[in-house]
Amino acid sequence: MKLDASIFVHPSAVLHGNVTVGKYSSIWANAVIRADFNTIAIGRYTNIQDHATIHCSPTNPTVIGDFVTAAHSSIMHACTVGNRVMIGMGATILDGARIGDGTMIAANALVRENMNVPPNSLVVGVPGRILEGKGRPEFIEQNAISYYVLSRKYMEGVDSISPAELLSLMQKFEAQD
């Protein structure tokens, strides 16, 4: 597997099989991305945080869009995740589920098999309940940008950043865009 030099992969992360990762994305400590049955495609500026697990099935690949945050200990299995999506800590997305752009999956929520979540929604609870029109795409993109900025610092050998410096670097990023 060949990854672009712009991608940050923590040394303890595991990427196995037919995995592609878009430019400027980051894979954090102890994340596991295993494409042993099918393909996994991760978009640009996407962050896969600590202990997140991404897998596929023989019948379904996993596709994750641009500017996605997959928070700590989240699980994505053989599903499709749109752009500017936030998957909360401990949330699980099961086989065949489709998550629309600008959607937030709450912490510990369960997105059931083959569930279709419309764009700009919020999914809460177990099993997941869809609240349409409650997504926050601007907030989601800001979070993805903050992880992009943090990953650049890690790549420079800096392992912490002040809130003021983070905000300043995020503003510079947005001014370029």
N, C-alpha and C positions, 0 to 999 in steps of 0.2 A: 504494500500500500504506500503510495506516495502522497504526501501532504504538502500544500503550499507553505512557504516559509512564513506567511502572515498568520498562520494558525498556531495558537498556544495549546500544547498538550502537556498536562502535568505528568511528571515521571511515573506516578502511581496509577494513571489511567490505563485502561485496557481497550484497545481497538483491535478487532479481529474480523477477518473475512472481507467481504465486498462492501467496504464503507467509503463513502465520499463525504468530504467536509468542505463547505464553502469558505472563501477567503474571510479573514479577520474573525473567525469563530474561535471559541475557547472550550477546552475539555478539561475539567478540573479534577482534583484529587479523588481517586478511587471510583471514578465513573467507569462503567462497563458498557461498551458498545459492541455488540456481537452479531455479526451478519453471517452466520454459518449456514442458514437455510435459504436466504434470499438477500436482497440488497437493503442497505440503510443509506439514505441521503440526507445530509444536514446542510442547511442553507448558510448564507453569509451573515456575519455579525450575530451568530447564535451562540448562546452559552449553555453548556451542559455541566451543571454544578456537581459538587461533591456527592458521591454515592448514587448518582442517578444511574438508571439502567435502561438501555435501549436494546430491543431485540426484534426479530422479525419471525415470520412463520413460513413454511413451505409455500403457502398460498398467498401471503400478503407481505410486501416489502414494508419498511417504515420510511416515511418521508416527512421531514421536518423543515419548515420554511425559514425565511430570513427574519432576523431580529426576534428570535424566540428565546425565552428564558425557560429552561427546564431546571427548576429549583432542586435543592438538596433532597436526595432520596426519592425523587419522582421516578415513575416507571412508565415507559411508552412501549407497547408491544404490538407490532404489526398494524400500525395505525397511520393516519395522515394528519399532520398538524400544519395549519396555514401559516401565514406571515403575521408578525407582531402578536404572538400568542405568549401568555405567561402560564406556565404549568406550576402550580404551587407545591410547596414542600410536602412530600409524602403522597402526592396525588398519583393516581393510576389511570392510564388510558389503555383500554383493551382492544383486542383484534378487530379490525374493520371499522373502528371509529373514525370519524372525520371531524376535525375541529376547524371551524371557520376563522378567517382573518380577524384580528383584533379582539380575540376572546381570552378570558381569564378562567383558568380552572383553579378553584380554591384549594387551599392546603387540605390534604387528606381526602379530597373528593374522588369518587369512582365514576369514570366514564365507561359505561357498559359496552359490550361488544356491539358493533355495527350502529352505534349511536351517531346521529348526525347533529352536530352543534352548529347553529347558524352563526354567521359573522357577528362580531360585536356583542357577544353574550357573556354571561357569567354562569359557571357550573358549580353548584354547591352540593355537599352531602353525599351520603352513601345509601342507595344508589344516587348518582348525580341527577340533580334537578336543574333544568335550564331556565335562566332568567334572561330573556332577550333584551337587547338594548342596554345592558349593564356593563359591557366591556369598557376598557379604558386604554385604547390603542396608543395614546400619547405617553401615558405612564409606562406602558409595556415597552415602548421603544426607548424611553429614557433608561429603564433598567438594563436593557440590552447594551446600550451605549456605555453605561457605567462599567459593565463587565468587559467590554472591549477595551476601555481605558485601563482598567486594572490589569488585564492580560498583557498590555503593552509594557506596563511597569514590571510585571513578573519576568517578561522576556528580556528586560534590561537588567535583571538581577535585583530589583527592588521588591521587597516582599510586604510592604505596607505603604499606605498613602493616607494623608490627612483628608478629612471631609472637604476642606477648603480647596486643596489641590485637585481632588476628584471633580468638584464642581467647576473649577477653572478649566480643566482639561476637557470636560464634557461640553462646556460652552464653546471652546475652540473647535471641537469636532463638529458641533452643530453649525458654526459659522462657515465651515468649509463646505458643508452639505448643501 
